[in-house]
Amino acid sequence: MFNGARLGRGCQLRINALVRLRTVLPPGTLVPIGWIAVGDPPLIAPRERHEDIWAVQRELNFPGYVWGLP
């Protein structure tokens, strides 16, 4: 789990699942083995969907949110 992520009650993160920066998972959400959750509402996708994941992640501004960098 990354900074600012929020998980609702009963969420399940399977082995090697990632919940990216500022992602919000509704109650009962499952992130399968090795998959990535990103955004609010979340996109939950396998790593092979890198371009889709990056399209959401880029807007969440990791350097600015975590380190205060422009």
ABEGO torsion letter per residue (X at the ends): XBBGBBBBBGBBBBBGBBBBBGBBBBBGBBBBBGBBBBEOBBBBBBAAAAAAAAAAAAAAGAAAAAAGBX
